[in-house]
Amino acid sequence: MNKDLAQKDIDYAALILRLTLGTFFIVAGMAQLLEISGFAQTVSGFAIVPGDAAAAQGLAATLQRALIPWVEIIVGLMLFFGLATSVVAVVVAFLAFVFAASRSFVDGGSIAKEILFVAVGLALMLMGGGRMSVDGHLRDRINKK
């Protein structure tokens, strides 16, 4: 197999994974910020802190409602453009696992989304952003010097 062709395939795979996961996070964060009730519930955001905690009163709940959408948007943008892809992917995989462990494993809820996030996060951690990313562009510029 041609080495350049194999690398090109990996670059395209990384691009597809980054754009898909990044778009999900951006849309989920925006839906929460804009309080699009039906859509926000359908997408359900990343829900780093379980949803019933958001109903609780107090500083923690207020911080969650204020910060989580922005975290989702920032993570989404970083994935979308391929900036610090491996690091962001590890964060996504870790948070998805923590959420699944703290919520879905205990309540018997659907963990399909969290498993998918862990898998895509680990794949992107290993592949990096690919050549079609900010990471790839910076790496190419450094290697040319």
C-alpha positions as CSV (number, residue, x, y, z in Angstrom):
1,M,0.0,0.0,0.0
2,N,1.2,3.4,-0.9
3,K,2.3,5.3,2.3
4,D,1.0,8.7,1.0
5,L,-2.3,7.2,0.2
6,A,-2.6,5.6,3.7
7,Q,-1.7,9.0,5.3
8,K,-4.3,10.7,3.1
9,D,-7.0,8.3,4.2
10,I,-6.1,9.0,7.9
11,D,-6.2,12.7,7.2
12,Y,-9.7,12.4,5.7
13,A,-10.9,10.2,8.5
14,A,-9.6,12.7,11.1
15,L,-11.3,15.5,9.2
16,I,-14.6,13.7,9.2
17,L,-14.4,12.8,12.9
18,R,-13.4,16.3,13.9
19,L,-16.1,18.0,11.9
20,T,-18.8,15.7,13.0
21,L,-18.0,15.8,16.7
22,G,-17.1,19.5,16.6
23,T,-20.4,20.3,15.0
24,F,-22.3,18.3,17.6
25,F,-20.7,20.2,20.4
26,I,-21.2,23.6,18.7
27,V,-24.9,22.9,18.0
28,A,-25.4,21.5,21.5
29,G,-23.8,24.5,23.2
30,M,-25.7,27.0,21.0
31,A,-29.0,25.2,21.6
32,Q,-28.4,25.5,25.4
33,L,-27.4,29.2,25.1
34,L,-30.4,30.1,23.0
35,E,-32.7,27.9,25.1
36,I,-34.2,26.1,22.2
37,S,-36.2,23.8,24.4
38,G,-37.2,21.0,22.1
39,F,-33.9,21.0,20.2
40,A,-31.8,21.3,23.3
41,Q,-33.5,18.3,24.9
42,T,-33.1,16.3,21.7
43,V,-29.4,17.1,21.4
44,S,-29.2,17.2,25.2
45,G,-25.8,18.8,25.1
46,F,-22.8,17.0,26.5
47,A,-24.3,17.2,30.0
48,I,-21.0,17.0,31.9
49,V,-23.0,17.5,35.0
50,P,-26.2,15.3,35.1
51,G,-29.4,17.1,34.2
52,D,-31.1,16.8,37.5
53,A,-28.2,18.8,39.1
54,A,-29.2,21.7,36.9
55,A,-32.6,21.8,38.5
56,A,-31.0,22.2,41.9
57,Q,-30.7,25.7,43.3
58,G,-27.5,27.3,44.1
59,L,-24.1,28.5,42.8
60,A,-23.1,25.2,41.3
61,A,-26.3,24.9,39.2
62,T,-25.9,28.5,38.1
63,L,-22.3,28.0,37.1
64,Q,-23.3,24.8,35.2
65,R,-26.0,26.6,33.2
66,A,-23.6,29.5,32.5
67,L,-20.4,27.6,31.7
68,I,-21.3,24.3,30.1
69,P,-22.7,25.7,26.9
70,W,-19.5,27.8,26.4
71,V,-17.3,24.8,27.2
72,E,-19.2,22.8,24.6
73,I,-18.8,25.6,22.0
74,I,-15.1,26.1,22.6
75,V,-14.4,22.3,22.5
76,G,-16.5,22.1,19.4
77,L,-14.7,24.9,17.7
78,M,-11.3,23.5,18.6
79,L,-12.3,20.1,17.2
80,F,-13.8,21.7,14.1
81,F,-10.7,23.6,13.2
82,G,-8.3,21.0,14.5
83,L,-6.6,23.0,17.2
84,A,-4.9,21.0,20.0
85,T,-6.9,18.0,18.6
86,S,-5.2,15.3,20.6
87,V,-5.6,17.1,23.9
88,V,-9.2,18.1,23.3
89,A,-10.0,14.6,22.2
90,V,-8.6,13.2,25.4
91,V,-10.8,15.7,27.4
92,V,-13.9,14.6,25.4
93,A,-13.2,10.9,25.9
94,F,-12.5,11.4,29.6
95,L,-15.7,13.6,30.2
96,A,-17.8,11.1,28.2
97,F,-16.6,8.2,30.3
98,V,-17.1,10.1,33.6
99,F,-20.6,11.1,32.5
100,A,-21.4,7.5,31.5
101,A,-20.0,6.2,34.8
102,S,-21.7,8.7,37.0
103,R,-25.1,8.7,35.3
104,S,-25.8,6.0,32.7
105,F,-24.1,3.0,34.3
106,V,-26.0,3.7,37.5
107,D,-29.4,4.6,36.2
108,G,-29.4,2.1,33.3
109,G,-29.8,5.0,30.8
110,S,-28.7,5.0,27.3
111,I,-24.9,5.1,27.1
112,A,-24.6,4.9,23.3
113,K,-23.7,8.6,22.9
114,E,-21.1,8.5,25.6
115,I,-19.5,5.3,24.2
116,L,-19.4,7.0,20.8
117,F,-17.8,10.1,22.3
118,V,-15.2,7.9,24.0
119,A,-14.4,6.0,20.8
120,V,-14.2,9.1,18.6
121,G,-12.1,10.9,21.3
122,L,-9.7,8.1,21.6
123,A,-9.4,7.7,17.8
124,L,-8.7,11.5,17.4
125,M,-6.2,11.3,20.3
126,L,-4.3,8.7,18.3
127,M,-4.7,10.3,14.8
128,G,-4.4,13.9,15.8
129,G,-6.0,16.5,13.6
130,G,-4.5,15.4,10.4
131,R,-3.0,17.6,7.7
132,M,-6.3,19.4,7.1
133,S,-6.3,21.1,10.5
134,V,-4.6,24.0,12.3
135,D,-2.4,21.4,14.0
136,G,-1.4,20.0,10.7
137,H,-0.7,23.4,9.2
138,L,1.5,24.4,12.2
139,R,3.3,21.1,12.1
140,D,4.0,21.5,8.3
141,R,5.4,25.0,8.9
142,I,7.6,23.9,11.7
143,N,8.9,21.0,9.6
144,K,9.8,23.3,6.7
145,K,12.1,25.4,8.8
